[in-house]
Amino acid sequence: MTPALRLYRRVDESLEPDLPPPPGQRLCRTAIAAALTVPSPRLANGDGVRIGLSLVFVGAAAMAELNGQFRQRPYPTNCLSFPAPPGAGPYRQDFLGDIVLAPAIVLREAVEQGKRPADHYRHLLIHSTLHLLGFDHEEAVEAAEMEALETHLLAQMGVADPYQNPDHE
């Protein structure tokens, strides 16, 4: 059984005003919910649990600041995930953490990689949620497992394998 999702979605004032609006609640919920179907130790007691997750869209400069502060890489990236400690939420709600996306970077990458922006957002939302669930891609075996999960979940949504493009993230 998939846990219920409480999604806290916010568009930060740092977002560049000339960009198309970030994806709506439906696209975000669908991609995140797909990732929550993946078995993980973080959701071992998934029945009846309400999962909380925050999603923030920020400008490229704000993303560069976050990336520099938390990853010592002072340049913008497409997404960052910040897992919360297990059991951080009250009332049988496990707050998984925060996902931060930089639409300027996501849209630029989509154009460069020949992807539909909505599909690139879906990929990054699934990717980020998997990080919140404890998956990583630092080692080759971990990367292969995570990419296979992402590809499978995206295929269920009718989205092409993002790793077939040689310029993938």
N, C-alpha and C positions, 0 to 999 in steps of 0.2 A: 504494500500500500504506500502510495506517495504521500509524504507529509503535506499538510496545508501550508500555503505560502502567504506570508504577510510581507509585501514589498513596499519599502519606503523609497520612493523615487523623487529625486530633486534635480532641478537644473540650476547650477550655480551662476551667480551674477558675473563670474569671470568668463563665461562662455562668449565666444566671438559672436557679435550680433549679425554678421552677414552670412552666417551658415544656415542651411536648412534646419528645421527643428530636429532634435534627437528623436529616436524611435519612441513610439507611444507605449503605454502600459501593456497593451495586449502582446506586442512582439517581445517585450522584455520578460513578461511573466511566462510566456510560452517557452522561450529559450531556457530560462532559469529552471522552470519546472521540469523540463526534459533532463537537465543535468541532475536534478534531485532524485531521479529514478535510478541512478547508478548506486549500487551497493557501496557503502563506505562505513568505516568504524564510527565516523562522526554522526551518522544517522542510524546506528544500530537499533535504537528504540524508536523507529519512525512511526509506528502506529499511534495515532491520536496526537502526535506532536505537531505544533504549529511552528513553522520555521520563519524566523524574521531575518530580513536581509536589507541592507540599504544600498541604493544605487544612486550615484551622483555623476552628473555630466559637468565637466569643468573645461575651462579654456586651456590652450596649449601651455601658456606661461604658468598657470597654476599647477598643471600636471608636471612640468619640468621641476617646479619647486618641490612637489611631493616625491618625485622620483629621486631627486638629489638628496632630500632629507632621509628617506627610508631605504634607498638602494645605492646611495653614493654615485648616482648617475645623473648629473645635472642637465638633463635634456628631456624633452617630452617623449612619452611613450603612449601607446594606444590605450592600455588599461593597466590597472593595478588592483590587486586583491589584498585585503587586510582581514585575515581571519580573527574572529573573536575567540576568547577562551571558551572551551566547551561548557555548556550549562550557564551561559551568561545571561539568559533571559528568564523572566519570572513566569509563573502560571503555565508551566509545561511548554513554554515557547523557547526554543533554542535559537538564540541570535547567532547566525553563522558569521556575520561580519559585514564588511563594506566592499563594494566594487566601485571603482572610479574609472570613468571613461572620458577620453578627450575626443569629442566629435571631429575637430579639425584634423587630427591625426588619423582617425578611423576613416574619414571620407577621403583624405589624400591617399591612404593605402589602398582603399577600394578602387580608386581610379587607376593607380599604378599597377595593381594586380589584376585589373579587368574583372572585378567582382561587383555584384550589386551591393550597394551600401547596406541594405537590410540584411543580406546574407552575411556580410562581414560583421555587422553588429551581433547577429545570432551566434556566430562562431566565437566572438570575444566574450559574450555573456556566458556561453557554455564553458569556455576555457576558464574564465574567472571563477565561476561557481565551482568547477572541479577543484580549483586551488583552495577555495574555502572548505571544501570537503576533505582536504588533506592530500590531494594529488599534486605531483610536481613533475618537472621535466629537466632536472639537473643532470641526471644520469641517462645514458642511452636507453636502458630498459624502461625506466620511468617515462621517458619521452615517447617511446613507441606505444606504451600502454595508454597514455593520455591522448595521443593523436588518434589511436584506434577508437577510443571512446568518443572523442569529438566527431570524428568522421561518421561513426555509426549514428549518433544522435542527430547530426545534421542531415544525413541521408533520409532519416525518418521524416524530416521536414521538407524533403525535396531539394536540399541544398547540396551542390557539388562538393567533392572532397577538397577542402582548402589547401591540403598539402600536396596536391598534384601540381600546383603552381610553383615553379622553382624559386620564386621570390617570396615564399610564405614567411610569416612572422615567426 
